[in-house]
Amino acid sequence: MSVCEAGNDLDATGNRRVVIESRRAPIVDRAELSFAFRAEQIVSMPAIRHRWSINDVERLIDARDGLTPRYELVDGELLVTAAPTHRHQRLIFRLALLLYPYLTRHKLGEVFLGPGELKLVNGDRYEPDLFVIPAIEGRRPTIADALIEPLLVCESLSPGSARHDRITKRRSFQRNGVADYWIIDGDARAFEVWRPGDERPAIVDDRLIWHPRDAEETFELDVPCFFASVEDDAPL
């Protein structure tokens, strides 16, 4: 399968109160955290006396205006990410377009884009840039399931998110047994591929080959073609 061609078918603690207001910095126990971002970046919000809980994060999500900022919970730590850049969105959307026909043709699963919720076995909560939920007997998965074992999770690096994507979240994904974790490095024009137990990623800058479980055929991605397709002067 030529993927390049196919793509054209395209704590808060206890009772502490956290206030989120549109276009204003959130106030956490009188400590102001600025959200005046100039570019996509991620902010680590340390726990105050107690670790952040899933309920704390759910309250923040309910209070936010729209789909941003993105809130994720990793090992009791709250990660906050601002809105993505246009290039970031192109990379993720382009990859989703390429994955979709492969996944549906082989009835392997469904691809989702952030800020869709992903809850893993250990109770951490994520809103990855892209993730694939496996099909159940050839049918779409039940999204209401509390815990999910994704076939694939993918994040696209930005200047402020690199440390968490490569270390904080990557370690958690490995502990949770996520079969494949891809990091898109737009500057290097390469993919970092992580699997459970890996101490170093495989750096792929030519042809990315993915063989998910139960798949009879592999998914193949021409990496140079992929990055060329998202440039400002690329044909639609």
C-alpha positions, 0 to 999 in steps of 0.5 A: 500500500502506498500511504503517500498516494492513499492520503490524497483521498483523502490539588487542588486538595480536598475542598480547595477551589480552582477557578478557570475564566476565559482569557484570564489566568486560573487561580489556584489557592491565590497562586496565579498561573499565566496562560498568555501563551505565544506558542503551544507549550505545556505547563506542569502544575505541581500538586499542593499538599496532595496529588491531583485526582481525576475528580479535580481534573474533571472539574477543570474540564467542565469549567473550561471554555471550549476544548482548550486548554488541554488537561491531562493527569499523569501520576498525580501531576496536572499537565496543561497544554495550550491550543496547538499551532496550525502546523501541529494540527496539519501533522496530526490530521494528515496522519489520521487521514492516512490511518483511517482507510487502513484501520477500517479496511482491516476492521482493526479499530477507530482513530480519534483526535485530541482532546478526546479523553483516554483513560488508562488502566492505572487511572491516569487521564489523557487527551492525546493528539491522536489515538487508536482504539481497537475494534471489538469483533470487527465493530466500533469500540464502545467509547463508554468503556472506563478503561481502554487499551489503545493500539496506538498513541501519538503526540506531536512535539512542540517546544514546551511539550517535548519533556513531558511527551518524551519522559512523563507521558512516555513512561506512563504509556509504557507502564500501561502497556500501550503497544505503540507510542509515536512521537512526531518530531516536526523539526527533525522530520522524523518519528520516534517509536516507543514500545513497552520495555524500550529504553531508547526509541527507534528513530524513523525518518524514511519509512515507518512500518506498523504491524498492530496485533491481529492485522494481516497487513502492515501500515506503511508511511513514507515519512519524507512524503508525509512531512512534505505534505504539510508544508505551507506550499504543499498541494491540497 
